[in-house]
Every structure is written in structure tokens, then in C-alpha cells.
């Protein structure tokens, strides 16, 4: 049975993403490995007000082999701008230098790509 590693809610088979926090669900058997991690194991590396921006960056970091966890304070039932709708990306302490370098590189690329398209 799929379970959300953030919320610990169980879902019926077929659902792959938690509707509450947008975290990919894991099998209940795999949930045990998440209990071994504590808050001290994760470091905040990026914040955004855009859910799309945070999700894209999360996918890019995961494709680089960096474990990422999202904490979304955004409530789609009650849209609020500003600090109340912040989306935070956390990585493991050991991955912080690599993650920060990767984020800077990804954030630079769109500007470089636009300049290349103009030429």
C-alpha cells in the first residue's frame, strides 16, 4: 500500500503522489528507511514562491543523484502570496556543496540559453 513519507498517510493503490504535499508516495515497506532520518540530517538549500520552479529544481537535483525533500507551506485551498506560501527544498547535509553548485548552474543556464537563441 502506498504511503506518503512526509505525512504518513496511506493511499489506495494507483495513487503515486500525495495530494496534500506533492511528495512521491513510497511502498509501506520502504517507509522504514525514512524513519532513520532526522531533521538534523537535512539542510535548507532553496526557497521559492513558485511550485513549478521548486518541482523542476527538485527533479533536476534528483536526476543528478541528490536526494531532495520539499516542504510546501502553500495551501491550494486558500491561496496566499508572500512568506505564507513558501516552498522549501532540503537536501542531506553531505550533499549541500554539490546541491548548491548544481542550483547555481541550473539558475544560470536559462540566461545563457536565451542569449544563444538571440545570436
Phi and psi in radians as a Rosetta constraint file:
Dihedral C 1 N 2 CA 2 C 2 CIRCULARHARMONIC -1.232 0.35
Dihedral N 2 CA 2 C 2 N 3 CIRCULARHARMONIC 2.464 0.35
Dihedral C 2 N 3 CA 3 C 3 CIRCULARHARMONIC -2.349 0.35
Dihedral N 3 CA 3 C 3 N 4 CIRCULARHARMONIC 2.507 0.35
Dihedral C 3 N 4 CA 4 C 4 CIRCULARHARMONIC -1.452 0.35
Dihedral N 4 CA 4 C 4 N 5 CIRCULARHARMONIC 2.174 0.35
Dihedral C 4 N 5 CA 5 C 5 CIRCULARHARMONIC -1.219 0.35
Dihedral N 5 CA 5 C 5 N 6 CIRCULARHARMONIC -0.346 0.35
Dihedral C 5 N 6 CA 6 C 6 CIRCULARHARMONIC -1.501 0.35
Dihedral N 6 CA 6 C 6 N 7 CIRCULARHARMONIC -0.886 0.35
Dihedral C 6 N 7 CA 7 C 7 CIRCULARHARMONIC -1.574 0.35
Dihedral N 7 CA 7 C 7 N 8 CIRCULARHARMONIC -0.385 0.35
Dihedral C 7 N 8 CA 8 C 8 CIRCULARHARMONIC 1.150 0.35
Dihedral N 8 CA 8 C 8 N 9 CIRCULARHARMONIC 0.382 0.35
Dihedral C 8 N 9 CA 9 C 9 CIRCULARHARMONIC -1.522 0.35
Dihedral N 9 CA 9 C 9 N 10 CIRCULARHARMONIC 2.522 0.35
Dihedral C 9 N 10 CA 10 C 10 CIRCULARHARMONIC -1.666 0.35
Dihedral N 10 CA 10 C 10 N 11 CIRCULARHARMONIC 2.536 0.35
Dihedral C 10 N 11 CA 11 C 11 CIRCULARHARMONIC -2.232 0.35
Dihedral N 11 CA 11 C 11 N 12 CIRCULARHARMONIC 2.816 0.35
Dihedral C 11 N 12 CA 12 C 12 CIRCULARHARMONIC -1.247 0.35
Dihedral N 12 CA 12 C 12 N 13 CIRCULARHARMONIC 2.646 0.35
Dihedral C 12 N 13 CA 13 C 13 CIRCULARHARMONIC -0.994 0.35
Dihedral N 13 CA 13 C 13 N 14 CIRCULARHARMONIC 2.465 0.35
Dihedral C 13 N 14 CA 14 C 14 CIRCULARHARMONIC 1.928 0.35
Dihedral N 14 CA 14 C 14 N 15 CIRCULARHARMONIC -0.462 0.35
Dihedral C 14 N 15 CA 15 C 15 CIRCULARHARMONIC -1.504 0.35
Dihedral N 15 CA 15 C 15 N 16 CIRCULARHARMONIC 2.260 0.35
Dihedral C 15 N 16 CA 16 C 16 CIRCULARHARMONIC -1.983 0.35
Dihedral N 16 CA 16 C 16 N 17 CIRCULARHARMONIC -0.295 0.35
Dihedral C 16 N 17 CA 17 C 17 CIRCULARHARMONIC -2.231 0.35
Dihedral N 17 CA 17 C 17 N 18 CIRCULARHARMONIC 2.378 0.35
Dihedral C 17 N 18 CA 18 C 18 CIRCULARHARMONIC -1.143 0.35
Dihedral N 18 CA 18 C 18 N 19 CIRCULARHARMONIC 2.159 0.35
Dihedral C 18 N 19 CA 19 C 19 CIRCULARHARMONIC -1.235 0.35
Dihedral N 19 CA 19 C 19 N 20 CIRCULARHARMONIC -0.267 0.35
Dihedral C 19 N 20 CA 20 C 20 CIRCULARHARMONIC -1.516 0.35
Dihedral N 20 CA 20 C 20 N 21 CIRCULARHARMONIC -0.720 0.35
Dihedral C 20 N 21 CA 21 C 21 CIRCULARHARMONIC -2.209 0.35
Dihedral N 21 CA 21 C 21 N 22 CIRCULARHARMONIC 0.088 0.35
Dihedral C 21 N 22 CA 22 C 22 CIRCULARHARMONIC 1.057 0.35
Dihedral N 22 CA 22 C 22 N 23 CIRCULARHARMONIC 0.491 0.35
Dihedral C 22 N 23 CA 23 C 23 CIRCULARHARMONIC -1.644 0.35
Dihedral N 23 CA 23 C 23 N 24 CIRCULARHARMONIC 2.375 0.35
Dihedral C 23 N 24 CA 24 C 24 CIRCULARHARMONIC -1.048 0.35
Dihedral N 24 CA 24 C 24 N 25 CIRCULARHARMONIC 2.342 0.35
Dihedral C 24 N 25 CA 25 C 25 CIRCULARHARMONIC -1.331 0.35
Dihedral N 25 CA 25 C 25 N 26 CIRCULARHARMONIC 2.662 0.35
Dihedral C 25 N 26 CA 26 C 26 CIRCULARHARMONIC -2.143 0.35
Dihedral N 26 CA 26 C 26 N 27 CIRCULARHARMONIC 2.844 0.35
Dihedral C 26 N 27 CA 27 C 27 CIRCULARHARMONIC -1.214 0.35
Dihedral N 27 CA 27 C 27 N 28 CIRCULARHARMONIC 2.543 0.35
Dihedral C 27 N 28 CA 28 C 28 CIRCULARHARMONIC -0.967 0.35
Dihedral N 28 CA 28 C 28 N 29 CIRCULARHARMONIC -0.552 0.35
Dihedral C 28 N 29 CA 29 C 29 CIRCULARHARMONIC -1.156 0.35
Dihedral N 29 CA 29 C 29 N 30 CIRCULARHARMONIC -0.654 0.35
Dihedral C 29 N 30 CA 30 C 30 CIRCULARHARMONIC -1.287 0.35
Dihedral N 30 CA 30 C 30 N 31 CIRCULARHARMONIC -0.299 0.35
Dihedral C 30 N 31 CA 31 C 31 CIRCULARHARMONIC -1.067 0.35
Dihedral N 31 CA 31 C 31 N 32 CIRCULARHARMONIC -0.473 0.35
Dihedral C 31 N 32 CA 32 C 32 CIRCULARHARMONIC -1.036 0.35
Dihedral N 32 CA 32 C 32 N 33 CIRCULARHARMONIC -0.607 0.35
Dihedral C 32 N 33 CA 33 C 33 CIRCULARHARMONIC -1.214 0.35
Dihedral N 33 CA 33 C 33 N 34 CIRCULARHARMONIC -0.419 0.35
Dihedral C 33 N 34 CA 34 C 34 CIRCULARHARMONIC -1.317 0.35
Dihedral N 34 CA 34 C 34 N 35 CIRCULARHARMONIC -0.465 0.35
Dihedral C 34 N 35 CA 35 C 35 CIRCULARHARMONIC -1.226 0.35
Dihedral N 35 CA 35 C 35 N 36 CIRCULARHARMONIC -0.347 0.35
Dihedral C 35 N 36 CA 36 C 36 CIRCULARHARMONIC -1.289 0.35
Dihedral N 36 CA 36 C 36 N 37 CIRCULARHARMONIC -0.302 0.35
Dihedral C 36 N 37 CA 37 C 37 CIRCULARHARMONIC -1.605 0.35
Dihedral N 37 CA 37 C 37 N 38 CIRCULARHARMONIC 2.521 0.35
Dihedral C 37 N 38 CA 38 C 38 CIRCULARHARMONIC -2.129 0.35
Dihedral N 38 CA 38 C 38 N 39 CIRCULARHARMONIC 3.021 0.35
Dihedral C 38 N 39 CA 39 C 39 CIRCULARHARMONIC -1.041 0.35
Dihedral N 39 CA 39 C 39 N 40 CIRCULARHARMONIC -0.533 0.35
Dihedral C 39 N 40 CA 40 C 40 CIRCULARHARMONIC -1.187 0.35
Dihedral N 40 CA 40 C 40 N 41 CIRCULARHARMONIC -0.296 0.35
Dihedral C 40 N 41 CA 41 C 41 CIRCULARHARMONIC -1.410 0.35
Dihedral N 41 CA 41 C 41 N 42 CIRCULARHARMONIC -0.189 0.35
Dihedral C 41 N 42 CA 42 C 42 CIRCULARHARMONIC -2.055 0.35
Dihedral N 42 CA 42 C 42 N 43 CIRCULARHARMONIC 2.530 0.35
Dihedral C 42 N 43 CA 43 C 43 CIRCULARHARMONIC -2.253 0.35
Dihedral N 43 CA 43 C 43 N 44 CIRCULARHARMONIC 2.382 0.35
Dihedral C 43 N 44 CA 44 C 44 CIRCULARHARMONIC -1.234 0.35
Dihedral N 44 CA 44 C 44 N 45 CIRCULARHARMONIC 2.172 0.35
Dihedral C 44 N 45 CA 45 C 45 CIRCULARHARMONIC -2.092 0.35
Dihedral N 45 CA 45 C 45 N 46 CIRCULARHARMONIC -0.245 0.35
Dihedral C 45 N 46 CA 46 C 46 CIRCULARHARMONIC -2.793 0.35
Dihedral N 46 CA 46 C 46 N 47 CIRCULARHARMONIC 2.458 0.35
Dihedral C 46 N 47 CA 47 C 47 CIRCULARHARMONIC -2.247 0.35
Dihedral N 47 CA 47 C 47 N 48 CIRCULARHARMONIC 2.649 0.35
Dihedral C 47 N 48 CA 48 C 48 CIRCULARHARMONIC -2.678 0.35
Dihedral N 48 CA 48 C 48 N 49 CIRCULARHARMONIC 2.762 0.35
Dihedral C 48 N 49 CA 49 C 49 CIRCULARHARMONIC -1.755 0.35
Dihedral N 49 CA 49 C 49 N 50 CIRCULARHARMONIC -0.131 0.35
Dihedral C 49 N 50 CA 50 C 50 CIRCULARHARMONIC -1.790 0.35
Dihedral N 50 CA 50 C 50 N 51 CIRCULARHARMONIC 2.112 0.35
Dihedral C 50 N 51 CA 51 C 51 CIRCULARHARMONIC -1.136 0.35
Dihedral N 51 CA 51 C 51 N 52 CIRCULARHARMONIC -0.673 0.35
Dihedral C 51 N 52 CA 52 C 52 CIRCULARHARMONIC -1.128 0.35
Dihedral N 52 CA 52 C 52 N 53 CIRCULARHARMONIC -0.789 0.35
Dihedral C 52 N 53 CA 53 C 53 CIRCULARHARMONIC -1.034 0.35
Dihedral N 53 CA 53 C 53 N 54 CIRCULARHARMONIC -0.800 0.35
Dihedral C 53 N 54 CA 54 C 54 CIRCULARHARMONIC -1.145 0.35
Dihedral N 54 CA 54 C 54 N 55 CIRCULARHARMONIC -0.749 0.35
Dihedral C 54 N 55 CA 55 C 55 CIRCULARHARMONIC -1.130 0.35
Dihedral N 55 CA 55 C 55 N 56 CIRCULARHARMONIC -0.724 0.35
Dihedral C 55 N 56 CA 56 C 56 CIRCULARHARMONIC -1.115 0.35
Dihedral N 56 CA 56 C 56 N 57 CIRCULARHARMONIC -0.755 0.35
Dihedral C 56 N 57 CA 57 C 57 CIRCULARHARMONIC -1.147 0.35
Dihedral N 57 CA 57 C 57 N 58 CIRCULARHARMONIC -0.675 0.35
Dihedral C 57 N 58 CA 58 C 58 CIRCULARHARMONIC -1.054 0.35
Dihedral N 58 CA 58 C 58 N 59 CIRCULARHARMONIC -0.808 0.35
Dihedral C 58 N 59 CA 59 C 59 CIRCULARHARMONIC -1.089 0.35
Dihedral N 59 CA 59 C 59 N 60 CIRCULARHARMONIC -0.710 0.35
Dihedral C 59 N 60 CA 60 C 60 CIRCULARHARMONIC -1.121 0.35
Dihedral N 60 CA 60 C 60 N 61 CIRCULARHARMONIC -0.756 0.35
Dihedral C 60 N 61 CA 61 C 61 CIRCULARHARMONIC -1.124 0.35
Dihedral N 61 CA 61 C 61 N 62 CIRCULARHARMONIC -0.740 0.35
Dihedral C 61 N 62 CA 62 C 62 CIRCULARHARMONIC -1.146 0.35
Dihedral N 62 CA 62 C 62 N 63 CIRCULARHARMONIC -0.585 0.35
Dihedral C 62 N 63 CA 63 C 63 CIRCULARHARMONIC -1.210 0.35
Dihedral N 63 CA 63 C 63 N 64 CIRCULARHARMONIC -0.355 0.35
Dihedral C 63 N 64 CA 64 C 64 CIRCULARHARMONIC -1.579 0.35
Dihedral N 64 CA 64 C 64 N 65 CIRCULARHARMONIC 0.087 0.35
Dihedral C 64 N 65 CA 65 C 65 CIRCULARHARMONIC 1.476 0.35
Dihedral N 65 CA 65 C 65 N 66 CIRCULARHARMONIC 0.326 0.35
Dihedral C 65 N 66 CA 66 C 66 CIRCULARHARMONIC -1.832 0.35
Dihedral N 66 CA 66 C 66 N 67 CIRCULARHARMONIC 2.153 0.35
Dihedral C 66 N 67 CA 67 C 67 CIRCULARHARMONIC -1.241 0.35
Dihedral N 67 CA 67 C 67 N 68 CIRCULARHARMONIC 2.303 0.35
Dihedral C 67 N 68 CA 68 C 68 CIRCULARHARMONIC -2.280 0.35
Dihedral N 68 CA 68 C 68 N 69 CIRCULARHARMONIC 2.485 0.35
Dihedral C 68 N 69 CA 69 C 69 CIRCULARHARMONIC -2.224 0.35
Dihedral N 69 CA 69 C 69 N 70 CIRCULARHARMONIC 2.383 0.35
Dihedral C 69 N 70 CA 70 C 70 CIRCULARHARMONIC -1.848 0.35
Dihedral N 70 CA 70 C 70 N 71 CIRCULARHARMONIC 2.363 0.35
Dihedral C 70 N 71 CA 71 C 71 CIRCULARHARMONIC -2.040 0.35
Dihedral N 71 CA 71 C 71 N 72 CIRCULARHARMONIC 1.925 0.35
Dihedral C 71 N 72 CA 72 C 72 CIRCULARHARMONIC -1.839 0.35
Dihedral N 72 CA 72 C 72 N 73 CIRCULARHARMONIC 2.186 0.35
Dihedral C 72 N 73 CA 73 C 73 CIRCULARHARMONIC -1.726 0.35
Dihedral N 73 CA 73 C 73 N 74 CIRCULARHARMONIC 0.152 0.35
Dihedral C 73 N 74 CA 74 C 74 CIRCULARHARMONIC -1.403 0.35
Dihedral N 74 CA 74 C 74 N 75 CIRCULARHARMONIC 2.320 0.35
Dihedral C 74 N 75 CA 75 C 75 CIRCULARHARMONIC -2.012 0.35
Dihedral N 75 CA 75 C 75 N 76 CIRCULARHARMONIC 1.920 0.35
Dihedral C 75 N 76 CA 76 C 76 CIRCULARHARMONIC -1.205 0.35
Dihedral N 76 CA 76 C 76 N 77 CIRCULARHARMONIC -0.301 0.35
Dihedral C 76 N 77 CA 77 C 77 CIRCULARHARMONIC -1.406 0.35
Dihedral N 77 CA 77 C 77 N 78 CIRCULARHARMONIC -0.384 0.35
Dihedral C 77 N 78 CA 78 C 78 CIRCULARHARMONIC -2.435 0.35
Dihedral N 78 CA 78 C 78 N 79 CIRCULARHARMONIC 1.397 0.35
Dihedral C 78 N 79 CA 79 C 79 CIRCULARHARMONIC -1.105 0.35
Dihedral N 79 CA 79 C 79 N 80 CIRCULARHARMONIC 2.215 0.35
Dihedral C 79 N 80 CA 80 C 80 CIRCULARHARMONIC -2.356 0.35
Dihedral N 80 CA 80 C 80 N 81 CIRCULARHARMONIC 2.211 0.35
Dihedral C 80 N 81 CA 81 C 81 CIRCULARHARMONIC -1.391 0.35
Dihedral N 81 CA 81 C 81 N 82 CIRCULARHARMONIC 2.855 0.35
Dihedral C 81 N 82 CA 82 C 82 CIRCULARHARMONIC 1.604 0.35
Dihedral N 82 CA 82 C 82 N 83 CIRCULARHARMONIC -2.748 0.35
Dihedral C 82 N 83 CA 83 C 83 CIRCULARHARMONIC -1.079 0.35
Dihedral N 83 CA 83 C 83 N 84 CIRCULARHARMONIC -0.386 0.35
Dihedral C 83 N 84 CA 84 C 84 CIRCULARHARMONIC -1.303 0.35
Dihedral N 84 CA 84 C 84 N 85 CIRCULARHARMONIC -0.216 0.35
Dihedral C 84 N 85 CA 85 C 85 CIRCULARHARMONIC -2.059 0.35
Dihedral N 85 CA 85 C 85 N 86 CIRCULARHARMONIC 0.582 0.35
Dihedral C 85 N 86 CA 86 C 86 CIRCULARHARMONIC -1.312 0.35
Dihedral N 86 CA 86 C 86 N 87 CIRCULARHARMONIC 2.451 0.35
Dihedral C 86 N 87 CA 87 C 87 CIRCULARHARMONIC -2.023 0.35
Dihedral N 87 CA 87 C 87 N 88 CIRCULARHARMONIC 2.195 0.35
Dihedral C 87 N 88 CA 88 C 88 CIRCULARHARMONIC -2.005 0.35
Dihedral N 88 CA 88 C 88 N 89 CIRCULARHARMONIC 2.408 0.35
Dihedral C 88 N 89 CA 89 C 89 CIRCULARHARMONIC -1.889 0.35
Dihedral N 89 CA 89 C 89 N 90 CIRCULARHARMONIC 2.243 0.35
Dihedral C 89 N 90 CA 90 C 90 CIRCULARHARMONIC -2.037 0.35
Dihedral N 90 CA 90 C 90 N 91 CIRCULARHARMONIC 2.524 0.35
Dihedral C 90 N 91 CA 91 C 91 CIRCULARHARMONIC -2.251 0.35
Dihedral N 91 CA 91 C 91 N 92 CIRCULARHARMONIC 2.874 0.35
Dihedral C 91 N 92 CA 92 C 92 CIRCULARHARMONIC -1.168 0.35
Dihedral N 92 CA 92 C 92 N 93 CIRCULARHARMONIC 2.609 0.35
Dihedral C 92 N 93 CA 93 C 93 CIRCULARHARMONIC -0.913 0.35
Dihedral N 93 CA 93 C 93 N 94 CIRCULARHARMONIC -0.733 0.35
Dihedral C 93 N 94 CA 94 C 94 CIRCULARHARMONIC -1.160 0.35
Dihedral N 94 CA 94 C 94 N 95 CIRCULARHARMONIC -0.399 0.35
Dihedral C 94 N 95 CA 95 C 95 CIRCULARHARMONIC -1.677 0.35
Dihedral N 95 CA 95 C 95 N 96 CIRCULARHARMONIC -0.010 0.35
Dihedral C 95 N 96 CA 96 C 96 CIRCULARHARMONIC -1.001 0.35
Dihedral N 96 CA 96 C 96 N 97 CIRCULARHARMONIC -0.916 0.35
Dihedral C 96 N 97 CA 97 C 97 CIRCULARHARMONIC -1.021 0.35
Dihedral N 97 CA 97 C 97 N 98 CIRCULARHARMONIC -0.780 0.35
Dihedral C 97 N 98 CA 98 C 98 CIRCULARHARMONIC -1.131 0.35
Dihedral N 98 CA 98 C 98 N 99 CIRCULARHARMONIC -0.717 0.35
Dihedral C 98 N 99 CA 99 C 99 CIRCULARHARMONIC -1.142 0.35
Dihedral N 99 CA 99 C 99 N 100 CIRCULARHARMONIC -0.783 0.35
Dihedral C 99 N 100 CA 100 C 100 CIRCULARHARMONIC -1.101 0.35
Dihedral N 100 CA 100 C 100 N 101 CIRCULARHARMONIC -0.722 0.35
Dihedral C 100 N 101 CA 101 C 101 CIRCULARHARMONIC -1.106 0.35
Dihedral N 101 CA 101 C 101 N 102 CIRCULARHARMONIC -0.757 0.35
Dihedral C 101 N 102 CA 102 C 102 CIRCULARHARMONIC -1.116 0.35
Dihedral N 102 CA 102 C 102 N 103 CIRCULARHARMONIC -0.741 0.35
Dihedral C 102 N 103 CA 103 C 103 CIRCULARHARMONIC -1.092 0.35
Dihedral N 103 CA 103 C 103 N 104 CIRCULARHARMONIC -0.776 0.35
Dihedral C 103 N 104 CA 104 C 104 CIRCULARHARMONIC -1.073 0.35
Dihedral N 104 CA 104 C 104 N 105 CIRCULARHARMONIC -0.710 0.35
Dihedral C 104 N 105 CA 105 C 105 CIRCULARHARMONIC -1.148 0.35
Dihedral N 105 CA 105 C 105 N 106 CIRCULARHARMONIC -0.766 0.35
Dihedral C 105 N 106 CA 106 C 106 CIRCULARHARMONIC -1.144 0.35
Dihedral N 106 CA 106 C 106 N 107 CIRCULARHARMONIC -0.718 0.35
Dihedral C 106 N 107 CA 107 C 107 CIRCULARHARMONIC -1.209 0.35
Dihedral N 107 CA 107 C 107 N 108 CIRCULARHARMONIC -0.445 0.35
Dihedral C 107 N 108 CA 108 C 108 CIRCULARHARMONIC -1.378 0.35
Dihedral N 108 CA 108 C 108 N 109 CIRCULARHARMONIC -0.583 0.35
Dihedral C 108 N 109 CA 109 C 109 CIRCULARHARMONIC -1.010 0.35
Dihedral N 109 CA 109 C 109 N 110 CIRCULARHARMONIC -0.763 0.35
Dihedral C 109 N 110 CA 110 C 110 CIRCULARHARMONIC -1.026 0.35
Dihedral N 110 CA 110 C 110 N 111 CIRCULARHARMONIC -0.649 0.35
Dihedral C 110 N 111 CA 111 C 111 CIRCULARHARMONIC -1.142 0.35
Dihedral N 111 CA 111 C 111 N 112 CIRCULARHARMONIC -0.752 0.35
Dihedral C 111 N 112 CA 112 C 112 CIRCULARHARMONIC -1.115 0.35
Dihedral N 112 CA 112 C 112 N 113 CIRCULARHARMONIC -0.681 0.35
Dihedral C 112 N 113 CA 113 C 113 CIRCULARHARMONIC -1.153 0.35
Dihedral N 113 CA 113 C 113 N 114 CIRCULARHARMONIC -0.681 0.35
Dihedral C 113 N 114 CA 114 C 114 CIRCULARHARMONIC -1.156 0.35
Dihedral N 114 CA 114 C 114 N 115 CIRCULARHARMONIC -0.681 0.35
Dihedral C 114 N 115 CA 115 C 115 CIRCULARHARMONIC -1.143 0.35
Dihedral N 115 CA 115 C 115 N 116 CIRCULARHARMONIC -0.696 0.35
Dihedral C 115 N 116 CA 116 C 116 CIRCULARHARMONIC -1.132 0.35
Dihedral N 116 CA 116 C 116 N 117 CIRCULARHARMONIC -0.598 0.35
Dihedral C 116 N 117 CA 117 C 117 CIRCULARHARMONIC -1.232 0.35
Dihedral N 117 CA 117 C 117 N 118 CIRCULARHARMONIC -0.514 0.35
Dihedral C 117 N 118 CA 118 C 118 CIRCULARHARMONIC -1.275 0.35
Dihedral N 118 CA 118 C 118 N 119 CIRCULARHARMONIC -0.449 0.35
